[in-house]
Amino acid sequence: MTFNLYFGPFHPALKEPINFTFEVEGEQIVNVKPALGYNHRGLEKLLETKTWLQSGFVAEHICGICSGSHNGCCYQGVERVFGIEPPKRGLYIRTLVWELERIHSHLLWLGVMLHEAGFDTLFMYTWRDRELTLDLFEEMSGRRVVYSMNTVGGVRRDVTDSFLQKLKKYCDYLEERTKFYKKLVLEDSTILARFQNVGVLSKNDAISLSAVGPVARASGAKRDVRYEEPYAVYDESPYQIVLGEEGDALAKTIVRIDEMKVSLDILRWIADNIPSGDYRIKFSPMTKAPENEAISRIEAPRGELFYYFKSEGGTTPSRVKVRTPTFANVLPVVKMLEGQYIADIPVIVASIDPCIACCERITIIDKGKEGVKMITADQLRSYAKKWYEEKYKVERGRK
Amino acid sequence: MMSESIKELILSLDSNAKFKDGKDNRLWVAIESDKLKIVLERLKDKGYNYISAISGLDQIQNGKILLLYHIMNDSPREYPYITIRIELPREDPKVSSIHDILPGALLHENEVFDMFGVNFIGHPNLGRLLLPENVRGDVHPLKKDFKDSVYEGMKK
């Protein structure tokens, strides 16, 4: 006999809301149905009414964590519609924003992931390190979260030499921290128990379900836009693809920690090699676009971000299509959840780095008793902790 | 060499296919909508197993809805990216679902149905994805003639 377990859709303030309906049999998940749309704001329709220059400012509000990626990807597409090539220094600064953002996003995710497994002290540690990234953003752009750094034909602000010196110091500090996190994740027996062989996505499934980003790479699939189609200055940079093998929650964690290290290498390289010169070209706000269409893809922290622009020769685009990475990772996470335990739901859902949130309210409907029981995310977390404690006690007892 | 074979392959399946070489090694192909499935199936055999997105375009002036399938090949090729374009009539647009060839397309098809009202034949669960379930009738917000009727549609 199966029960339905409703998971989500709120809390919207923390991450994007999504709803999963789990069909569970005892402790095991038999079937999963995702339901999206709780945060649909009609931004694609709104973008049709904005001029080419305004579009990026709307786009960066699609996501609070990877706002720089949306902003940059959007303007990269606009540049392809117009046939504009930004100056080299502009592209370097753009790449700098993207890589800083990747570190900030991965640190944020690492904290959330460890928090889901019950490690609240580590959550504080990673978020303290993330704070340094936000300070750098503040110094660079004047804002900590939605930086509006990019524009059509370059970036809106230059970086100073003193900023680049600070960036190097930051890289040295964070390199030590990433080593510490990697050692910790690989050595702590509790983390291993919670992450190893949990939420496995096989390489074949990752490829056939079109998984993107670190989720695909942790399973060994070479899916990285920086690798496939080097944009901006990635073809010159010391970028290396990071691949995992197992495809479980642990592999996803290690891939992301290693990626932070690659990002730090790229940042150091940018600080050393950034060329002088213009950082933007002039672009008049009411310029009419040629009749054209263009596709812009970048590797956002969570995976491939996809923009399609259609121009019919006006001051506004006639169609903008946005495909965000989490949308592509919904089907893979459904696959990962099948056959897993209820206690592992928080870790598995967090392991795709969802720009979705679920865990603030869960309803358990017991079909047999026709009763409705509500539990909060905290209750589910402590339930998971207890469940694991019991499980290991039993196993230890057997020994 | 390789690029010719991809173009030839598509031409052998649909003799009216039109090609456009885009920037960044992207090939734009316009084919007949009833040839979509066989073309995708043959391309998948060649390694095009990743679908980025399906984007719809409402061309109200021609009375057409265009669907663009953006697919990709992992292994290096002359054309790693292909965008397949099909045209559907604006009144009652119908096309067969491709989820059995590319399972990753499932949610994209739901989204296109939601926003453009395209009916995907053979889709296991074709319904609203991003709009609320209680939006009824012919409400598809990314169509060019859409007015704020969504609120009327939501009234029960």
Interface residues (C-beta under 8 A of the other chain):
Chain A: L36 G37 H40 G42 E44 K45 R80 I207 S208 L209 S210 A211 A221 K222 R223 E228 E229 A294 I295 R297 E304 F306 Y308 K310 R319 K321 R323 F327 A328 V330 L331
Chain B: G22 K23 D24 N25 R26 N49 Y50 I51 S52 A53 S55 G56 L57 D58 L68 H70 M72 D74 P80 Y81 T83 L102 P103 G104 A105 L106 L107 H108 M115 R128 L129 L130 L131 P132 P141 L142 F146
